[in-house]
Amino acid sequence: MAVTWSSVGVKAPALWQFGIWRPEAAAAQSPRLPFLRPGVWLAEWQLLRADVLSPWQMGRALFLLAALSLLVSVGFWLAGFSPVMAFVCLEVAGLGMAMVIWMRHATDRDVISLRPDLLRVERHRAGQVDTVEFNPRWVRVEPDQLDGSLVRLSHHGRSVVVGDFVQRQHRRQLADEFRWALRHLDGR
């Protein structure tokens, strides 16, 4: 029995929650070249930290909290309770150190990019970028553990765990998106 491919284009799942599927990138692929032009990704996922405050908002909140604490301590100092000022200075220094630590991780994210010849995983943590590249035709997508935890992408002894910034109940959806994209690399 002969196998034929349908002329109907393959559409991405209607409810992609995390990634972006670009079928126009597959259509722009040259029939003579086995890969897309550099920089053109067929699918991309940007898994960002879900913080309530941006770094700018956090800095303003810390400034207001420090100003309020210092204002109250000046009031106590004028009333004759001078030891309060030392404790407030320690409190503001502790808040400042906590903010510095928080800001180092404010832009943490995972960026997963896919094209027919390359699957690139970039893990941005505290200003450091770790990049792992795989041949997408041989990548396995599996849970890191059986309890629905993080998603593991593995290939020939190398693996990377992604999904730190995705809620536990949505990690299966993320893994399903990876599997769907890997099955439809050729746009068929």
N, C-alpha and C positions, 0 to 999 in steps of 0.2 A: 504494500500500500504506500503510495507516494504522500509525502508530507508537503503541504503548501501553507504559506502564511497568508493571513487575511489582509486585505487591502484597507480594512477599517483601522484607524489609528487607535492606539491604546491610551486610555485616559487614566489619570491618577485616581486613587480612591477619592470619593467626594469629600470625605472628612479627614483630610490630612491636617493634623493638629500642630505638628512641630516643623515639618519640612516644607520645601518649595520644590515642586516638580516642574521642569521646563521642557515640555515636548518640542518647543521651537528650537532648542539647542540640538536635539536629536535630528530634526529636519534639516538643520544647517550643516550637518556632518557631511563631508565629502564622501562619495561612494568609494573612491580610491584609497582614502586614508582610513586606517583602522581605529583612529582616535579623533577626538574633537580638537579644535584649535586650543592651544594653551590658554587658560583663564576662562574657558566656557564650561561651566558645570551643568550637568544634566539634572542633578538634585543637590540641594543644600539644606542642612539643618544647623540652626544657631540655638543652642541650649544655654540660656542666660540665667544668671542668678536672679531670683524674684525678690528683690529688696523693696521695702516700702518707701524708703527715702533714697534720693540720689546723693552722691557725695556732696554736692553743693548744699542741698537741704540739710544734710547731717551736720555740715560745718556751721550753718546758721543756727541750728538747734543747739549745738554745743556752745556757740558764742553766747546765745541768749541765756542758757543755763548757767554759764560761768559768770556772766554779768549780773544775773539775779543773785547768785550765791555771794559774789563779792559785795554787792549792794547790801545784802542782809548782814554780812560779816562786818562791814563798815559801821552799820547801825549798832551792832553789839559792841564794837570796839569803842565807839563814841560813848556808849553807856557804861564802859568800864570793864567789859569782858574781853580783854585783849587776847587770851588764848584761842578764841574762836577763829581769828584770822589765819593762824597756822593750819588749823584743820581744814579750812576752806581752800587754802592754797594746795594742800595735799589732795583734796577732792578734785579740784580743777586739773591738777597734774595727772591724776589717775584717769579722769575722763579724756584728757588729751591723748594719753597713751592708748586708751581703748579705741579712740577714733583713728589713730594712725594704723593700728592693727586692722580695724574694720576697712579702712580705705585701701589697704594693700589688696584686699580680697573683693572689693566692690565691683571690679570688672572681670571677675572670674567667669569663664564660659567654656563651652565645648563647641567647636565648629567642625562639622562633618560635611565633606564635599565629595561628590561622586560624578565620575564620567566613565565611559566604557573601559578605559585602560587604567583607571586609578581611583582608589578610595583613600582619601586623606582625612585623618583625624587630628585636629589640633586641640590640645588641652591647655587653656590659659589659666595659670594659677599663680597669684601673687606676683605678677609681672614676668613670670617665666612662661615660655611656650614650649611644650613638648609635642612633636609632630611624629605620627606613625603613618606609614603609607602601606597599602595592601593592593594586591591584584584583586579587583572586585569579583572576578569569576570564581574565586576559591574561598571567599570569606564566609565564615559561619557566624550566624547571629543566634545567641543563646542567652538565657538568663545567667547571671553570675552565680546565683544560688537558686534553689527550687522555690524559695519563698516569695518570688516576684520582685526580687531586689534589682540591682543595676543590670544593664544590658552589656554583655561581653561580645566584642567583635574579635574573631580570632582567625589566623591564617598561618599555617606551617610553623607552629610553635610560638609565634608572636601573638599577643593579644592586648587589647586595651578595653577598659571598662568605661562606659559613658552613661549618662543619665543621672548624674549627681543632682542636677537642678530640676529634675522632673519629679512630680509627686508620684509616690509608689503606685497608686491606682492607675496612673497613665503610662507607666513604663511598658506595659504590654502593647499599647497603641504605638509607642515609639519603635519597638522591635518589629511590629507588623509593617510599619512604614519602611524600615530598612529592608526587610525581606521583600516587600513588593517592588521597591526600587531596584534591588539586585536582580530580581527575576525579569524585569522589563528594561534592562540596559540597552538593548538594541532598538527600542522604540516599537517593538512588535507586540 
